Each structure stands twice: as structure tokens, then as C-alpha cells.
Amino acid sequence: MSLTPQESEYLEKKIGRKPNSLELQIVAAEWSEHCSYKSSKKHLRILPKEGKRVISGPGYDSGVLDVGDGYVVTVHIESHNHPSAVEPYGGAATGVGGVIRDILSAGTRPIALLDGLRFGDIEKDHHAQWLFKNAVRGIADYGNCLGIPTIGGEIEFDKCFTNYALVDVASIGFGKKENLIRNKAEKGDYVVLIGGSTGRDGVGGSQFASDKLEAENRSAVQIPDPFIEKLVIEVILEARNQKCIKAMKDLGGGGLSCAISETADALGVGIELDLSLVHTREQNMSPSEIMISESQERMLVITDLKKLDTLKKICDKFRVPYSVIGRINSDTLMEVKLDKNTVAKLPSQIVANAPLLDRPSSKPKYLSDIEQVKKPKVPQDLSQTLLRMLSNPNIASKQWVYTQYDHEVGIRTVVKPGNDGAVLRLDNGKFLAAKIDGNSKHCYINPRDGVMGCFDEACRNVVCTGAKPIGMVDHLQFGNPEDPEIFWTFKESVQAITDYARYFEIPCVGGKVSLYNETDDGPIKPTPLIGVLGLIDEKPLVPKKIENGDLLVILGTTKDELGGSEYYEYVHEIVGGKCPAVDMESSKKTQDAVLELVQQDIVKVAHDCSKGGLAVAVSKLCIMNKTGCVISLEKIPSEKLHHDELLFSESHSRFLLVIKSQDEKQTLSILKQRGITHACIGIFSDKDIIFKEKTNAVARVRVDKAQEKWLNSLGALVTHG
Amino acid sequence: MKVAIIVFPGSNCDRDMHHVLTDVFHLESQLVWHTDELPKNVDAIVLPGGFSYGDRLRAGVIAAHSPVIKDVKKMAEKGMPVLGVCNGFQILVESGLLPGALLKNTSLNFMCKWTEIIVKNNKTPFTNKFKLNQRIPIAIANGEGRYYADAKTLALLKKNNQIVFTYAEKVNGASLDIAGISNKAGNVVGMMPHPERSAEQIINPNDSKPASLIFESLLSTLGVTA
């Protein structure tokens, strides 16, 4: 929890003296990996950040996208992995709280949450069950209380997360462009700390998160209070409406140290603050505790003399504590006082900008032969295999989770959780689609193809609602970056995301890096997560009821790409094989074709084909509509594959479309015209899901039986555990 | 004609209710902060959903002691239509305007889903446009939504026709599957499901017509012709 010798030397050289111990703690907090991105920053520069909808401004903690008619959407993603691994309820809850304040910082109201959760083997590992149950409860209790709907997400279980947890939360905000905070400050302006009191919880949290999880450092975990957060949201938005906010920043990792140094640095001003004025939860807190406490539900607001009284009145109305802790100076120093005495004085530019590192990287040795594995024997009874796949916790319905989240509050949720992407209505008559996707199993086998697949999957999910992708956020989660092999996987992922984003012209509007995700058994698998936002001008595709006689059309080619698939890993316990790879050109063409078909109103349902492959995707459609379907395997455009491969390959860029039989001709002619690989492969009818080769049934399950497995398997693991 | 929507610290369905009353049903409505006095020209009162005071102590119990509740009680006694939704229902119960209690769901979890309720009393200001036993597809979202009353109270509720809505399926273990009740006079109604989330077609996956009748009933009670 301190600086490296090189960093100490750099700091002393820059400030021309030895720092005192408080100064050292302030700098150590800000120069932690978590706050400074010192390992990753150089590499993140390649991500394309520009686009016609992107609005950038100084000090924005979230990405801002123009959605027309004077409105903006904001988006941000964060994780709370270390805290959640120790205390899942509080860790996950404060993860929600933190990302919401980033949205608030821009001056926009948070309107949605999505979360990505990862734990160990949930079927066998009781500790994983405990982490999972409590993380879900933490997110539910926090988000529900705030009245911000949790509209989607994804969950993955893998042994590499044993005794650990990845809790990622993305939040979306909405507001008027004219209300965006300008982030400007002048000499004499007031610095006001608004919200929860500063306590001894979360002291040194960002350094805790920048190291291997070795001890259960509970004091580094923050304590959640959603009620205060709700009041803070209302205070800030009312203050925004009354033009009381010149600049604003949320207090997150690194607490006051980060907020003050980064604000001063972004605004090019100095800040002088007096720690004796900070409202604290307990007496006799030391200056360093106050400076690096990560107590939650706090916002830093800069206002001027004219508006200070109005701001105070708004806080009083909501009974939200605040303290006027400092003033803006014309220099660029952060000067920390305790009453009259200066206890720390540092150039904010130095504090806010850690010296960046050039970490060595080398291709992991395990990658050289991981794609070569012996193919498993085709199971005798593929019907049983399909039922097993449907009860696989990674595939089974996440209903047990999302029914605990209020996903309706705010009355914007048009396409609800449990579908591909979620869709929100916006005040200008347009619709916003959102999805996050990750896949540690694919990314372990091939970091480049894996993350590109996650990006493609998130885009496909958004496209299934009729939305055109307009922006993305990434969350890059890896093990210890000091290990060159791990660092190589990080760099490889950033390059792949960049390549995809450039090709599809989707700007990266925000992101986060989380390193040092290590367990007793070693690093986690590379787990980059991609969130994609899409915009719909007119009307979204809300899945329509499938009826007897409706047809099933598949787009894209099914390939010999079973590496990292749920089928290999869950059924055969094989880690390895060829990872599905994205062909960007054909993927883009296919996505555009789906959008055209949706716009022409000939698609009843568009469904992404991913985890679990074609068999699982078709089964889900049948289960949700309580109908059977007969699928002719010989019609599926594919490489030469065995039946199990055809059913469970997770090849990308595939969609399933449900159309009325009378629309077959038109649909197929549009697809043909656009040069999309496609085939009409099935017809919905009766109550059996049948995969047949010519006249032979290869797999056959009753839809009610499939439904029982798919709907209840995950909940059953934790309801009585 | 004006509807007051009372906002407590932690209310979070207040703006949703405001949107539905104002933009969908064109009824003038005003958000009233819990420490303010009730405006003079109010014709109906709505207590919206949310987590007033973060559900501390017990859902609704602190808000029931808010200054504005005195005014709400006065108006309720005079016969003004009062609707409490979700946390608003919990507040009405805690303030004594409605009998019984709302306990944790039998699942012990928060539960957000779509279900159906059945109209059991179509004489209240919020149900007069329904047929008796009409079904309403509606959204529910609560953790403490299980209505409970002792046998004597339940008998009285039945006798006085105070059971307004029941669930069509077993949802949370509520006594007599109660989803909503009224006071004896019938002008104060509390319900756990969210009519404001169910009255617009675009966000209702089933059928928004029945839920919109709750608001149309209010319009007709207030003498507004749609």
C-alpha cells in the first residue's frame, strides 16, 4: 500500500522535496492501479473514442452520446470485484452506488442498470452459492431502493472464479443536453462535499483493489446506504435544475484524494480545503483517514457565492448533510489544511497523473496448443444432452435473479429482461437498447477472438431489438499485470476491441480496467466485458407470440468452433478446442440485413445464437412460447460437422429469425439479394422440439420438460442452499 | 380538477405516477413534498410507490408520521378519493387509514413480475369503470407485499366489501390473496400492484386496457369526461 521506489523517486524529483506522510498516502491512493490506470493507460489510447454522437467534456466520468432533439444518453461501467469477493452484499451494492454517481456527475438522471456477475462452480461450491445469493441481494436492495431499474445483464460460472467474484455494473443516464454540467470553476468558488458522512469504511479501498486478494480486509469494503444515495440523486438533480453546479465529481476510489486532485487537474485550478470542516461519521479521524476514506454516497460540487445559499437550502430540504470544505484558487495546487495548518500541499497535476508504466508482455505458453484437443465421442442420447445443457447454470434462465430486481420502475422498460437486449423508451420518442456480454471461456482459449466475439454478441443482441449500435463501453478484467503473459492477454484484447470498433464505427465512450484479479489458485481467465448501446428511431422489435406454422430462419454459418463452448466445458469437461472467431465483414452484412428485415416489419422474433449454440437458442424460443419446433439439420448452412457440433457450436454472427410462413419468399429474397448465408430450417408446431436429419430424429424433447429444466435449475441451486 | 401526488424522501414512483396522470390521462397533477401543506384545491390524493425512508424500521412506518399525513387523514375523512400504491399502500396501513399489515413475501425475496388481479369491489372511486370479477394484467414489485390481517379483521373486510382486488394466482402468501383493500367508506384504496406501470400499451406486455380503467374510474369519479 505504498509507492514503488521508482515512484517515490519520481515524486520527490517532481516536487523538489520529500513528501510528508499524509502527502505520501494521498499520492499512493491516486497512483494505485485502480485510480491511475498506470499499467493500462498507454494501451487504451488506441481505442476509437470519436463519433458523430459523442460529446466529450473535461472531467466527465461517463460517456455522453447525443440522441437527438436536445437529449443525451450517458453510460458508464465499473466493477467491484475485490470488495464483493470479501463481502458480497456490501461490495455489490456499493458497486451499483458508485457507477450511478458517475452518471449523476454529468448532470443526467440514472435510468437503468445492467450487471455482469461471475462466480465459481455454482453447482458444487457452497461458497460460490453464498457469494452469488448475496451479491444478487446487494444489487437488488440497492437498485430497487433507488428506483433505478436493473434491465439486463449476464451471469457466468467458471472454476477460475472459485473463492472470488466479478461484479460489474453498468449504468445508463438520460437528460437534456443543455443540462450537462460544464465543469468550469473560478477563483473564489466554493467546494462543497454533499452526502453521506466520511467514516473509516473503505479506507485504502483502491489500493486494496490494486493488489492480490490475500487477506480479508473488511475495513477496505464500503458500507452501502441506498437511502442516502437516493436523496443525493434528488439533491444533485434539483441543484442542477437551479443552476447551482459549476463542476461536479463523485467520490469513488481514492476518496477525497482522487476527487480533489482530479477535479483540480481537469479544471486547471487549485483547491484549498480544510479537513476540520468535513462531516465525519466518527470523531478523531486522522487527516489521512479522511483523505483516503472511500465512504459511499458522497459528491463533490463546486458552486459560486451567488448559488451557495440555494444549494444549502436544497440539501436542507432533503436533509442531506453537506459541508463547505474549501475554495478554488488560481494556482494549480491542492492544499490540504487542518484548521489553520497546512498538512499537505501538492501540485494537482502531479498527483492526478501517475507515471505510466511500460509493462513487458509475452504470449502465454498455454496458448500454443490449447486449440488442439481430441474431439469427444458424440453422446448416444442427444435428447438427454440437450436437457442437460438447458439445466446448465450458465444457460438456464436467470429469472431467479432478475425477478428480484425492479426492472419496471421509471416506466421506460419496453423490452424486458429475459430477452436478447433490453429496450427503454426515451422522452424524444426514440428507444435505447442495451446489452452487456462477456465470455471468459472463449477469452481464455483465444483472447482476441474471444473478446471480439463478446463485442459481436452484444451488438447482435442489440440488433435483435431493431437497434443500430451507437456506442460501447468496455470493462477489462485480468489478473496480475506484472505477469507478462497476463499483460499480453490484456493488450491483445484492447487491440481486438479497437479493430472491431473501428470496423463497425462504434465509438468507445467509456470503460474501466480491473487488474490483479487473482485467487488462491492463480489468475482469473481474461474476462473483458463489452456493453453496447443501440438507438431505435421509430419502433423496437418487441418479440411477438410464435404460432403454429411460423418458420425458423437461420443466418450465418455454423462452424467447427467448439472451443470454450458450454458443450465442451459443461458436458465433456474439455477446456480447449477452436474458439469461435468473428468474420467482421460477414457479421456486419448480417447485422444490417436483420435491421432491414425488422424495419420492414417481417420479423416476429429475432434471436441471437450464442451460448449453448443453435439447439439452446431454438429451445429458448420454444420454451418462451410454449410451442414445439421441427428443425431439419441437413438444411443448416455449416461446415462438415457431427450432430453434436451442429447443435452446440457457438459460432458467431448467427441469428435466428421467426417469420410468418407467408413472409418466407420476401425474407429469403432480401437475404439472397444482400448475399447473406441463410436457410429456412424449421417450422413451429405442436409440443415437441425435434432436431432431425432427413427423417431421423437426432434429438427430441417435450417443450414442457425443457421448460422445467431451463426455468428452475438455477433457482433450485440457491433457494434452499 | 387536481390530484396531489405526495412525495416522501425515498419515494421513487412519484414521477411515473405524475407522467401517467398528466400525460396519459390529462388530469392535472402536482407533486407535493411531504413537509408541505396539501394545496387547497385538491380533489384526489395519490401516495406513490418507492422506499420512503429506505424502508427503515418497517416499510411505510416513518412516512406515516410525516406532517402531510394529518392533511391526508382529514381529507380522507371528508370522503376525498385517496389511492396508495405499493409503498403508498404500506403508508396508508401504517398510518391507520387502512387495516392490517404488509409482511415480507413468503419467498423472502423482492419480486418484480407481471401477474393478474381480479376486481372484487367495483364501487370505489378507482374501480367504478370495471365489471365485477374483471381481470387486470398488472406489474408487481415489492419485498413486503404480503397482506396480512387477523381473522376478525378479514371477516369485517369481507362483510363491508372492503376487499377491492385479489390475486388470480398465488403470489406472495397474502391473506385471502388480497392485492388491495379500501377503508369502510370505500374512498381510501390501497393496492400493492402498480397501475401506473400497466396502463400504457408500450410497456405492458399483456393488455393495458384493464389497468387504465383504474385511472378512468378516477376521471369519472371527479366528473371529468374523457
Interface residues (C-beta under 8 A of the other chain):
Chain A: A140 D141 N144 C145 L146 G147 D225 P226 F227 K230 L231 K317 F318 R319 Y402 T403 Q404 Y405 D406 H407 E408 V409 G410 I411 R412 T413 V414 K416 R425 V542
Chain B: P9 G10 N12 C13 D16 H19 V20 W33 G49 G50 F51 Y53 G54 D55 R56 N109 F110 M111 C112 K113 A139 A141 G143 H194 E196 R197 E200 I202 I203 P205
